[in-house]
Each structure stands twice: as C-alpha cells, then as structure tokens.
Amino acid sequence: MKNKTILFLMMISPFVSSCHNSAIIIQETYFSHKRLPSYLLDTPDPQKFSKGKGTTLVLRWKLNKRKADVETDFLKVQVMFADLSIKDFHIPIHRKIGYQTINIPSEATVASYKAELFEDNKLTETWKHKLWAELIIIEEEEL
C-alpha cells in the first residue's frame, strides 16, 4: 500500500506543482457569435449573428502578504489599442488571491497591455504583454 501511495504522489506531482511564480497573470480571450451554444446547436437566438463581443482580459493576482487592504493594494492596468490610444484601469484588491475581468468591445482592437501590482502603495510586480512598449511622443516645434 505504501508503494502505491508513493507512486501515486510521484505521478501527480508534475500536475500539482507550478512553474509560474508570478504574482500577476493575464489571459486574453476573444468572444464571437461562433462561440455561443445557439450557434453551435443551430437553435434560435437573437445574439447568434451579432458582430461579436470583443476581447476579455482576465487578470489573476496573488499578494505576498496575508491580508489585502483596499486602500493601498491595487492593480494598475494599461491597455494599448491599435490606434495607439491607451486606456488606464484602476482595480482595487479586496482579497489576497483573486481575479478581475476587463471587457473590451469589438470596435476596439487590443494591441498590447501592461499590469502593475501595488502593495501598500508600492510597486511590487509588473507584467507586460510581449508587444508592450512605452510610447515616445515627439512634439514638433512651431516654425
């Protein structure tokens, strides 16, 4: 029986352990009418042939401290769109471990995004999309 227990633990250990130690994880998902059950099953639905819902960013976090403080713990998320405009989101953190979604309408095309985790009003971690780059704004002088 002991050998079976050890074998079982050895088999599940790769699935239980995590290789990712980041305090912030962002997943980007796309929604369209083709993912609706009514589209797949060919049942009546007024949303079935809609243009789409757009992009959803799912942010997950894990604080290093024991308890979250809504006043001083937050996520600052910047989303850059294809037209190079940037929208900022301020997400207060209510729990040590949690998630939040940001829905972006289909009219706006997400190019990149960045999230910063603040604990006690201090930046503790930054997560950047692979294509994230700070914009350099060059103003022309008047002649």
C-alpha positions, 0 to 999 in steps of 0.5 A: 500500500505504501508503494502505491501511495508513493507512486501515486504522489510521484505521478501527480506531482508534475500536475500539482506543482507550478512553474509560474511564480508570478504574482500577476497573470493575464489571459486574453480571450476573444468572444464571437457569435461562433462561440455561443451554444445557439450557434453551435446547436443551430437553435434560435437566438437573437445574439447568434449573428451579432458582430461579436463581443470583443476581447476579455482580459482576465487578470489573476493576482496573488499578494505576498502578504496575508491580508489585502487592504483596499486602500493601498493594494491595487492593480494598475492596468494599461491597455494599448489599442491599435490606434495607439490610444491607451486606456488606464484601469484602476482595480482595487484588491479586496482579497489576497488571491483573486481575479478581475475581468476587463471587457473590451468591445469589438470596435476596439482592437487590443494591441498590447497591455501592461499590469502593475501590482501595488502593495501598500502603495508600492510597486511590487510586480509588473507584467507586460504583454510581449508587444508592450512598449512605452510610447515616445511622443515627439512634439514638433516645434512651431516654425 
